[in-house]
Amino acid sequence: MEREEIVRYLKNRQRGIYPIIVQHYADRIIGLGKRIALDIIKNDLEKFSGEKIDVSYFSLAKAISKYLKMNGRKVEHFVPKESLPKSSRFKNAYEYPDSDNMRPGAFRLEED
């Protein structure tokens, strides 16, 4: 679907446009936060049409989540321990063999 059709459907507030928007912009918005994706889509459509475009955050967020679920793409926000700076690496109390000496919820910085 082309951008002029997307703009027309958004202005008419027709149902079912948000999954189509997500499919159209999937290569640019998947892996980004939903708010950033909203800004990217909104700016692109406003530049194209030259008018103010209203895009619903909640409808877009629901469509993005459904797209990810249907396509089996899972976005992970896990940062590997090795990529963290040394000052940010720590272990919780239960991860130490001598954890009996520490109170619950305490942690120590790793010593390499």
C-alpha positions in Angstrom: 0.0 0.0 0.0 1.3 3.4 -0.9 1.7 6.3 1.4 -1.1 8.4 -0.2 -3.5 5.5 0.5 -2.3 5.3 4.1 -2.8 9.0 4.6 -6.3 8.8 3.1 -7.3 5.9 5.4 -5.9 7.7 8.5 -7.8 10.8 7.7 -11.0 8.8 7.2 -10.3 6.9 10.4 -10.9 3.6 8.8 -10.4 0.4 10.7 -7.5 -2.0 10.0 -5.0 0.6 8.8 -2.5 0.2 11.7 -1.4 -3.4 10.8 -0.9 -2.2 7.2 1.2 0.8 8.5 3.4 -1.6 10.5 3.9 -3.9 7.5 4.8 -1.0 5.4 7.4 0.4 7.8 8.5 -2.9 9.4 12.1 -2.7 8.2 12.6 0.6 9.9 10.6 0.3 13.1 11.0 -3.3 14.3 13.5 -3.3 17.1 12.8 0.3 18.1 10.7 1.6 20.9 7.1 2.2 20.1 7.3 5.9 20.8 10.2 6.3 18.4 8.4 4.2 15.8 5.4 6.5 16.1 7.6 9.6 15.6 9.3 8.0 12.5 5.9 7.1 10.9 4.3 10.4 11.8 7.2 12.5 10.4 7.4 10.4 7.2 3.7 10.7 6.5 3.7 14.5 7.4 6.6 15.1 5.0 4.9 13.2 2.3 1.4 14.8 2.6 2.4 18.2 3.9 -0.4 18.1 6.4 -0.6 17.2 10.1 -1.4 13.5 10.5 -2.9 12.0 13.7 -1.5 8.5 14.5 -2.8 6.8 17.6 -0.1 5.5 19.9 -2.1 2.7 21.4 -3.4 1.4 18.1 0.1 1.5 16.6 1.6 -0.2 19.7 -1.0 -3.0 19.5 -0.3 -3.5 15.8 3.4 -3.7 16.4 3.0 -6.2 19.2 0.7 -8.3 17.0 3.1 -8.1 14.1 6.0 -9.3 16.3 3.9 -12.1 17.7 2.7 -13.3 14.3 6.1 -13.2 12.6 8.0 -14.8 15.5 10.4 -11.9 15.9 11.2 -11.3 19.5 13.1 -8.2 20.4 15.5 -8.7 23.2 16.7 -5.9 25.3 19.3 -8.1 27.1 22.8 -6.7 27.3 25.5 -9.3 27.6 27.6 -9.1 30.8 30.8 -8.9 28.8 29.8 -5.8 27.0 29.2 -3.8 30.3 31.9 -1.7 31.7 33.8 -3.3 34.6 32.3 -0.9 37.1 28.8 -2.1 36.2 29.4 -5.8 36.6 28.1 -7.2 39.8 26.7 -10.4 41.3 23.8 -10.7 43.7 24.2 -12.2 47.1 22.8 -15.6 46.1 25.4 -16.0 43.3 28.4 -16.1 45.7 29.5 -19.3 47.4 29.9 -17.5 50.7 26.5 -15.9 50.5 25.8 -16.8 54.1 27.7 -13.7 55.2 25.7 -11.3 53.1 22.2 -9.9 53.8 19.4 -10.5 51.2 19.5 -8.1 48.3 23.1 -7.1 48.8 25.6 -7.3 46.0 29.4 -6.9 45.3 31.3 -5.6 42.4 33.1 -8.3 40.5 36.8 -8.5 41.0 38.7 -9.5 37.9 
